Amino acid sequence: MRLIESALLAYYGTVGEYPYASQKPKWRTIECLEEFLPGWKQLECPATGAQYKFRIGGPFYNLIRIRGWNGSCKRNHGWIKDGMTTW
């Protein structure tokens, strides 16, 4: 989870905005972080083997949610708000 968080922050630092910032918040694959997250294909939910997805929203675009996603695992695996991480 922290690897995904770091990759999102690196993306933000390089591009100046989070991935899909100009689009409506929805769950996205981590594929867009390939440049910042080598080996992203191996990151998956330990409970179900589902690929992780992320969603960024909040009034100041400061709420990052990360979770495994498939029919068996639609729970939030963690979130980051104002730079604070909760799992």
N, C-alpha and C positions, 0 to 999 in steps of 0.2 A: 504494500500500500504506500509506503514511504517513497519507494522508487517512482511510482506513478505521480505522487505529489511533487517530487523533485523535478520530474520531467515536465509537468505542467508549469511549474515555476520557471524552469529554464526556457520553455517555449515563450512564456510571457516576457521574460527578460530579453529574448532575442527579437521577437516579433512586435512586442509592445501591446499585445492583447492576448487573451486566452483563445484557444482554438474555437471556432464557430461563434465568436463573441458577437458578431453582427446578426446572428440568427436566434430564433426562439430557443430558450433552454430546453433541451431534451437529452435523453441518454445517448451517448456517443461511444463508439469503440475507441480503444487506445491506439489504433493503427496510425492516427494522425501524429502520434508522438514518436514515430519510428526513429527519426533523426536524433531525438533526445533520450530514447529509451531502447538501446540495443537489446535484443532478446525479448522484445515485448510479446512475441507469440507464445513464449513459455510461461507468462504470467497468467494464472488462472485461479479461480476460487478453489480452496482446498477441499471444500465440502462436496462440490459438484463437478469440478473440472471446467466450469464455464469461464469464458473469457471475461475479464473485467471491463466495465464501462464506467464512464464518468459523466457528471452533469454539473454545470456551473450556473448558479443563479444568485438570488438574493438581491436586496435593494441596491447594493454597491458592487454587485458581481463578485462577491467575496465568499460565497458559500460553494465549496467544491464537495461533491458527494462521489464516492467511488464504491462500486459493488460488483459482485459476480452476477451474471444474468443468464438465466435460462428458466425453464418451467419449474425447476426444483429450487432455485435460489433467487428470489427477488427481494432479498433483504439488503439493507444498507450495510456495507462492511466498514464504513467509516466516513467521517466528514471533516472538512477543514473550514473553519470560519475565522476570518481576521488573522490568519496565520497560525491558529491554534488547532491542533489535530486531536480528534476523538475517535476511538475505535470501539 
